[in-house]
Amino acid sequence: MRTDYLQSALKVIDDPNILVNVVSRRVKQLKRGNRPLVVSLEKLSSEDIALREIAEGKISFELASPDELRRLHIT
């Protein structure tokens, strides 16, 4: 994982725990065949692609509200 991509992504998603979850979910999608949302002339790992997508604002996340969590019985 490239440190420069990680630092750029942390500027967008500043909570490391949330960043790990977003990157993990996106890596799974990429490995299942989803196309990258960024273009690169170099061969990048799925993790680096996900970090670049976050840093460039191509993907984002939304936290569940307390009401949504209660409906799902998650507290």
C-alpha positions in Angstrom: 0.0 0.0 0.0 1.4 3.3 -1.0 1.9 5.8 1.8 1.1 8.8 -0.4 -2.3 7.4 -1.4 -3.0 6.5 2.2 -2.2 10.0 3.4 -4.4 11.5 0.6 -7.3 9.2 1.5 -7.0 10.1 5.2 -7.6 13.7 4.3 -11.0 12.7 3.0 -11.9 10.1 5.6 -10.0 11.1 8.7 -11.1 8.2 10.9 -8.7 5.3 10.2 -11.3 2.7 11.3 -13.9 3.9 8.8 -11.2 4.2 6.1 -10.2 0.6 6.6 -13.8 -0.5 6.2 -14.4 1.6 3.1 -11.2 0.4 1.5 -11.9 -3.3 2.4 -15.4 -3.2 0.9 -14.1 -1.5 -2.3 -11.3 -4.0 -2.6 -13.8 -6.8 -2.5 -15.8 -5.2 -5.2 -12.7 -4.7 -7.4 -11.6 -8.3 -6.9 -15.1 -9.5 -8.0 -14.6 -7.6 -11.3 -15.9 -4.1 -10.7 -14.1 -1.6 -12.8 -11.8 1.0 -11.2 -13.1 4.6 -11.1 -9.6 6.0 -11.6 -7.2 5.6 -14.5 -3.6 4.8 -13.9 -0.7 4.1 -16.3 1.0 2.0 -13.6 -0.1 -1.3 -12.3 -1.8 -0.6 -8.9 -3.0 -3.0 -6.2 -6.7 -3.1 -5.5 -5.9 -1.4 -2.2 -4.1 1.5 -3.9 -6.9 1.9 -6.4 -9.5 2.1 -3.6 -7.4 4.7 -1.8 -7.0 6.8 -4.9 -10.8 6.6 -5.6 -11.4 7.9 -2.1 -8.8 10.6 -2.3 -10.2 11.8 -5.7 -13.8 11.8 -4.4 -14.9 9.0 -6.6 -16.4 7.0 -3.7 -17.7 8.0 -0.3 -19.5 6.6 2.6 -22.5 7.4 4.8 -22.8 6.5 8.5 -26.1 5.0 9.6 -28.3 7.2 11.8 -29.2 6.0 15.3 -32.8 5.4 14.0 -31.5 3.2 11.2 -29.4 1.2 13.7 -32.4 0.7 16.0 -34.5 -0.5 13.1 -31.8 -3.1 12.4 -31.6 -3.9 16.1 -27.9 -2.8 16.2 -27.0 -0.9 19.3 
